[in-house]
Amino acid sequence: QVQLVESGGGLVQPGGSLRLSCAASGIIRSIYSMGWYRQAPGKQRELVATITKGGRTNYADSVKDRFTISRDNAKNTVYLQMNSLKPEDTAVYFCNAEITIWGTSAPTIYWGQGTQVTVSS
């Protein structure tokens, strides 16, 4: 009933930039918070950044001043602008959204399929 589709991943050199996007579709009544998480091989999934419906943001210390999260509520889309990329940023990046659908009152957490980001020279 709800699908999150990510795009924008790929290979980039250290110091480069990449912009990820994630669009939600389906019988959506409202989207509350949205966010980005990442998981490197052999490591647990970790929070990268979140953004509320009103635009308040939160970042992991490791990406502050380098990454910027934003959203377009009219398009049900969240973005992650990644600058000054480091090899340590290499991971599968997942988008996340807290969504209520028509006919329900309790929000549910949805996840995208993930997109690979590789930072290497």
N, C-alpha and C positions, 0 to 999 in steps of 0.2 A: 504494500500500500504506500510505502515511502521508500524512495531510493535516493542515495547520495552518490554522485559521480564526480570523481576527482580528475584533474588534468593538470599538465604543466611540469611534471617530473622529468628527470633526465640526467645527463652527465654534464658537469660543469667543473671548470678549473678552480683551485683555491683562489679566493678573492673575488670570484664572480658572483653573479646574481641569478635568481630564478624566482618565478612567480607561480604559485600554485592557486588553483581555484577549485571550488566544490559547490555544485548546484544540487539543491534538494527539489524533488518533485513528488507528486502524489496528492492524496486528498488531505492536504495540510490546512489546519485551522490557524495554528500559530506556531512560530518558532521562537523559542526563548534564547538560551545561550547556544553559541556555536564555538567550535574550537578545533585545534590541530594537535595531534599526538604523533609521536614517532617511535619506532622500534628498530634498533640496530641488531645485527646477528648476535645471539647469545646474551642479549640484554632484555630487561623488562620494558614494556611500553611506558613512555613517559610523556607528561604534558609539555607542550611547547607554548601554546598561547590560547586564551579564550577571549570571547567578546560577548557581551550581553546584547539584548535587543536594542537597548538605548545607546550602545556604543562604548560602554566601559570595558577596558581591556586589562588583561593580566598576562604576564610573560614569565617563563622560566628564566632564572638568572643567567643561564648559559647563552641565551639568545637576545637578551635585552640590548637595545641600541643597535641591533643588527637586523632583526626581523620586525615586521609590522603586520598585524592582523587587521582586517577590515571586513565589512559586509555591506551588501546591497539588499535591503529588505524587500524591495520590489521584485528582485530577481531570485530571492531565496538562495543567495550565493554568499559564501565566505571565501576570502582570499588570504594568502600568506605571501607577502613580499619578503624574500630572503636575500640579504646583501652581505658582502664580506664573508662568503661561505668558507668554511673550514672542513678539512677531512673528517673531523669529529661529527659533522652534521650529516654524514652519510647514514641513511636509514630509509625504511619504508614509512612514509608519512600518511596518516589517516585523518580524515575529517570526521567531525562529530557534531551532532545537533540534538538538542532537547526539543521535542516536537509533540504537539497535540494534534490529533486528526479529528475530522468531523465524526461526531457520534461518541466521543470519549471526552473525559474531563481531566484525566491524569496524564501528564506528559511521559513520553518514552524516549530513551536514548537510542539514537540510530548512528550507525557507522558506515563510512564509505569502504570501498574495497582496498584502498591503499595505493599509493604511487611511489615508485622508487626514485630516490634522490641520491646521486653518487657524486661526491666531490673528490676529484683526483687529478693529479698532473700527469 
